[in-house]
Each structure stands twice: as C-alpha cells, then as structure tokens.
Amino acid sequence: MLRRNLLAAAAMTTMSPALPAMAQAPFPEPGRPLTVIVPYPPGGGSDVTARALGPELERALGVPVVIVNRAGAGSQIGMAELARARPDGYTVAYGLWPSTFTLYLDPSRRAPFNRDSFVPLALHVIDPGTILVPANSPNRTFADLVAAAKARPGVVSMAGPGILGWEHISSLQLQQALGIEFNLVHFQGAAPAITALIASQVDVMMSSSSTAITQSRSGLVRVLAVLSEQPNEFLPGIQTLASLGTPLTAGSARGFVAPAGTPEPIVRRLAQALETAITSQAHRDTLRRLGLDATFMGPAAFGDYWTREENAMRPIVAEIVRQGQNN
C-alpha cells in the first residue's frame, strides 16, 4: 500500500509541471504584434488596401498590426514565407486571388506551397479590372488601342504586375479574342508597372479598378474600359469591355490566410477580428474613398470561393503552360 501511494504521488509530481502548458494561452497576447505579409511592393493596390485596414484590425485585436512587404516572383516569395511561418496566429498574409493558386497550378514555378499550405481567414475586397493608357496616349478609345495593336503586331507594349496574375491571363485571353498581339512586359508588382505606364515607358496596362481610380483622378492615366460585368460607379462614363464587343470580365480578390496547422480557436479569433474590422463603417468609408466596397467572406465562404475559382482556372492555366506562355 505504501509503495502504491508513493508511485501515485510520484506520477502526480511528474505530471504537474505539464498542466499549465496544456492551458490555452490568451490570443493575442497583450502587446505582441500581428505581422501581415503583403507579397507585393509598396504602393500597389494590395499594399494600399491592406494598410487601409490596419488601424481597424488593430482596434479589433487590441494589439499592433505590422504590415511588411515581401515582394518578388509574382507573390511567390511572400506566400512561401507564410507557408513556412510558425502556425501560431501571429503571422498571416494578405494574398491576391487568382495569383495565389495560379502559382502552384503551374508546375514550372515549383511553388513550395499548395492549397493545403494555408487556412482561409477572410476575404476582404473584390477589385474589378480595367484597361489603362497614359494620359497623353494617342489611343483615346479602346477601338484606337485595338487598331494600333493590329497595325503593329507585337509592338504595342502591355504592362503587367507578374506572370500568371489575372492581368497576364486576361491579356492572353484578350489577344486571342481579338486576334492581336501585344508585347507583354512583366513587372514585380502593380506599383512599378503603373509607374512605367505613367511615364509612357509602356503603352497600356491592365490594372485593378482601385489603382485606376486613384491615378485617373490625378489625371495621370486614361481608363479605356472596365472588365466588370456592370459599369463601375466610381468610374462614371467608362464602358464595360463586354459592351464594347469583347465579353471578357476579370479582376482580383484580396484576402487573409494563415499557415496550415494554425489552431482552430486562433483561426476563429482572427476571423472574428477581421470581420469586425472589414465591416466597420469607418473602414467601409475608407474603401469607398479608394473606389471599392468591402466584400467580406468568413473562413468557410472564402474557402468555397477559393475552390470554385481554382477549379475554373485550372484548365486555363494548363493550356497556358502547354503553349509555353507562362514566362
């Protein structure tokens, strides 16, 4: 009996130090910052909208939010960094769709991540596409641009922020639909691409509507068409590409993801904070000043959206790869 009691006491002594570790620490810890990776350069649409949300997200979480740019390889560098990050909830990424999944759908990219590398947290905005030219461009209309491209095949230069982003894919689709050929010029993000366009170093660019609105209000670019299904209220008087005879719609979605393996309670806490921040009236007002509306989706709805979009894009990317247009 004495030996049994001693063994029991020893067992309790051995287990006791582990008990506090089993308790779930509060998330986030007071004062410990949340890092948001933006996988694009400063100044582009993703960077602008991520930073616009920062103050509201800080209020919702009660801790500092630090936004860092990890640009390169069409967002592959930043998203790979997130995939390697510790799944403790303190590092998330603000990715761009379809770019996030077109990277791993192209086997030549050898992306060190796939769909299972990430946990969806929240969709933030859907940003329709536009077609832009410099303010001093001789191409005053979309018809002018098409005529110039037909007259000089492969000469009219079209900027894009990265290979297999929506802009690249839509540029290829536009060429095929109209029987024209652009000289596609790939930049490391939207900010350097729009800078080159404004300086007339390139002739035309597909760009998010938020970027187009900002730059057209400044008188630096001219918007020839919008790639949304309906006219954009923030770009009055600009026709849709479909209404001009080319039924092409395109654009991007931006949202937050965490590394795979992030504990479910932390995922829920982050998703709740993001919903509070994204749907706040203050943030909605900020977005509208940028020419956008919030399009919040929680983890489940965002995950379903991701799956649908990836399935739709898979055969398109496969054909682009087959034709060797992925470089």
Buried (B, 14 or more C-beta within 10 A) or exposed (E): EEEEEEEEEEEEEEEEEEEEEEEEEEBBEEEEBBBBBBBBBEBBBBBBBBBBBBBBBBBBBEBBBBBEBBBBBBBBBBBBBBBEBEBBBBBBBBBBBBBBBBBBBBEEBEBBBEBEBBBBBBBBBBBBBBBBBBBEBEBEBBEBBBEBBEEEEEEBBBBBBBBBBBBBBBBBBBBEEBEBBBBBBBBBBBBBBBBBBBEEEBBBBBBBBBBBBBBBEEEBBBBBBBBBEEBBEBBEEBBBBBEBEBEBBBBBBBBBBBBBEBBEEBBBBBBBBBBBBBEBEEBBEBBEEBBBEBBBBBBEEBBEBBEEBBEEBEEBBEEBBEEEBBE
